[in-house]
């Protein structure tokens, strides 16, 4: 007669232990989710701060800077680039042809796909005012040898 009672008692203890562990697990899971959210927010703030610092740095440069993605679309263009080429609107997401309508510059970007780097290329601009610009550029490749983008630096020679 004592065995059924002991079996029931052990079963109840196991149920209580299970309930206790489930509660502890749920609290630990909530704490982990809260920590994950906090870390995600901190990472986003750090990324925003880094982006703000980069934009301030790039916009303080005297040389024009243009960064293109693997599809030839503009990811970044600093103020000096806008001043040199008369591109006052936001050009991010556009191609070079869409942004500045300069086929010679688009051809140079295509050329960088095979040469990987161009130094001292001189480009004559007629808009907004006639001037000569020296272009230095490099194609950016990933570890697999695929082109990830292009970086161009423009120095006004006039």
N, C-alpha and C positions, 0 to 999 in steps of 0.2 A: 503494500500500500504506500510505502514511502517513495518508491521509484516514480510513480506518476507525478507525485508532488514535486520531487526534485527535478524531474524532466521539465515540468511546467515552469518551475523557478529558474532553471538554467535558460529556458527559452525566453522568459521575460527579461532576464538580465542581458541576453544577447540582443534582444529588440531594443532595450534601453541604450546599450553600447552603440548599436547601429544608428539610432536616432541622434545620439550625442556626436558621433563622428560625422554624420551628415550635416549637422549644424556647424560644427567646426570647419568642415570643408566649404560650406556655403559662405561662412564669414571670411575664410581665407581667399575664396574666389572673389568675393566682393572687394576685399582689400587689394587683391592683385589687379582687378579691373580699375579701381580708383587710382592705383599707382601707374598703371598703363596710361590712363587718361591724362594724369599729371605729367608724365614723361612726354607724351605726344604733344601736349600744349607747350611744354618747355622747348621741345624740338622745333615746333612751328615758330615760336618766338625767336629762337636762335637763328633759324633760317631767314626769317623776316629781317632781323637785325643785320645779318650777313649780307643779304640782298641790298638793304639800304646803304650799308657801308660801301659795297661794290659800286652801286650806282653813283654815290657821291665821289668815289675815286675816279670812275670812268668819266663822269661829267666834268671833273676838274682838269682832265688832260687837255693839253693844247692840240694834240694829234687826234684826228678822227679815228674812231674805233667801230668796227662792224664785225659782228659774230653771226655766222649763219649755221643753221642746223644741217643735217645730212640731206635734207630735201632742197637745200638752197634758199630756205626762208629765213628772214632776219629774226634773230633771237634778241639781239642787243645792238643798239646804235646810240652812241653818245652825242652830246650836244655839239661837239666840234664837227662830227660827221654831218649833222643836220645843217650847221652853218656853212660848211664847204659845198654841200650839194643842194642847198636850198630846200631841204626836206623838213619842214616845220611841223608837219603832222606826225603822229605816232606811226612808225613804219614797221613795227614788230608784226611778224606773221606774213609779211609781204615778200615777194621776190625782189631782186635788185631792179629788174625791169619795171615792176609795178611801183617801186619806191622812187627811183631816180631816173628811169627811162634812159639808161646808158648801156648800150649793147657791148661796148668795149670792156666795161667792168664785168658784165655778165660772162663774157668770153674769158676774161682773166680768171674768174672763179672756176670755170670749166677746165681751163688749162692747169689749175692747181690740182685737179684730180689726178693728173698724170705726173706732174713735176714735183708735187708735194710742197714746194716752197718757191716764192718769188721775192727777190730783193731788188729794190731800186727801179721798179717799173714806173715810167713817167706817163702821166695821163693828163691830157688837156681838157679842161672843163670850160664850157662856154656859158653855163648858167649857174648861179645867178649873175656872176661876173666872170670874165675870162681870167683864168689862172691855171697854173701848172701844179700838179699834185704828184708827189712820189708815193707809190704804193708798195708796201711790204706785206706779204701774205704767207699763210701756211695752212695746209690742209691738216685736219686733226683725224687720226686713225685710232681705232680701238685695237685691242690685243690680237684680234683675228684678222687685222689688215683691212677692215672695212672702214670707209670714210664716215666719220661721225659729224663732221662740220668743217667750217673754214673760219679763219680769223684774218682780218685785213686791217692794217694800220695805214692811215693817210696823213702825209706831212705836206703842208702847203709850201711850195717852193717860191711863190711870187712874193 
